[in-house]
Every structure is written in C-alpha cells, then in structure tokens.
Amino acid sequence: MKTKYLLGILFVTMFAASCNRTIDNKYRSLTIQTKGIEYDSLFIRNTEIRPFFIKGEKADSITWTFQIPDSLYKTTASFEILPKPFDWNTNTTT
C-alpha cells in the first residue's frame, strides 16, 4: 500500500513537471557585411547537416542578418555562406 502511494505521488510529480516545461525558442543573431558585392539573397548552411539552410534578412545593400536557433548554434562547428541554396538531389543551385 505504501509503495503504491509513493509511486502515485512520483507519477503525479513527474507529470506536473513535464506539463510545466516550456520550450525555449532562442536564437543567436549573426550579422555580416559584404563590402564590394551586393546579393539579392544570402543563405547560411550548416556544414554538418544537409540540406539545412537559413535565409538571411537584408538590412541594406551590404548588411545581412541571420537568426540561428540555439540548438543548432550549440552543436555546429561551422557554417557556409551561399548566395543560393544547393539542391542535393539534383546537384544544382536553385
């Protein structure tokens, strides 16, 4: 009886803790300037996961900002900057 009571309390506690968990949608901001060259679009690609592209937001003619999710930022060693995304299925840029 005592064991069932403790297991019940443990279950309710674990259930309540999982319901109160919030998902953090945090991002890191990367800003780059392309002096001397203007682009219509820029993307960054995670070099470890393909195809995973993040489209940049154009602030002015040479300034681009990328919002990188924290989960990706913490696990990625490097990114590649591309003017057009690469289609891995056809081996061409889109």
N, C-alpha and C positions, 0 to 999 in steps of 0.2 A: 504494500500500500504506500509506504513511504517512498519507494523507488518510483512508482507511477506518478506520485505527486511531484517529485523533483524533476522527472522527465517532462511532465506537463509544464512546469514553470520554465524549464530550459527551452522548450519548444516555443512558448509564448514570447519569451525574451528574444530568442533568435528571430522570430517572425517580426516582432516590433522593430528590432534593429534593422532588418532588411527593408522594411517599409519606410523607415526614416532616412535611408541613404539617398543622398542627392547626387546627381550626375553633374560633374563639373565640366562645362563646355568652355575651357580656357584655351586661348590661342596666344601664340607668340607672333609678333609683328616683325617682318623683315622688309626694310626699305633699301632699294638700290637706285643708283643714278647711272644712266647710260650716256655718258658725255660723248658727243660727236655722232651718235647714232640714235635715230628715232625709230620706235617699233609701234606697229598697230596693236600687237598683243604680245605678252610675255607669260611664260609658264615656268614653274619650277617643278622638277621631278625628283622624287625620292629615288636615289640610285640603287636602293636595295629591294624595293617593291615595284614591280611593273604591272600594268600601267597605272601609275598613281600620279596625277598632275594637279597642281594648284594654280589656278589662273590669277594673275596679278591684276591689281587695280591701278589704273593710270591716274596719277595725281596731276602731272603736267607733261610736257613733251619728253622729258628725260627721267622723270621720277616714277618709280613703281613700288607698290606696297603689296606684300603677300601676307596672308593670315594663315599661319601654320598651327594645326592642332597640337596641344601639349603632348598628347600621346605619341604623335609622330615625331615631334621635335626631340623628345627624350630618348627615342630608340634609333634615330637615324644618324649615321656618321657623316653623310654628305648629301648635298643636293646638286642638281644640274639645272642651269638656266637655259631655256629654249624659247625661240621665237614662235614655234609652232609645235603642238604635241605630236609625238611619233606614234603611229599605229603599228603595234607589234604584230598584228595579224597579217597585214599586207606589206610590212616593212617599208612604209612610206610616211611622209608627214601629211597631216590632214589640212 
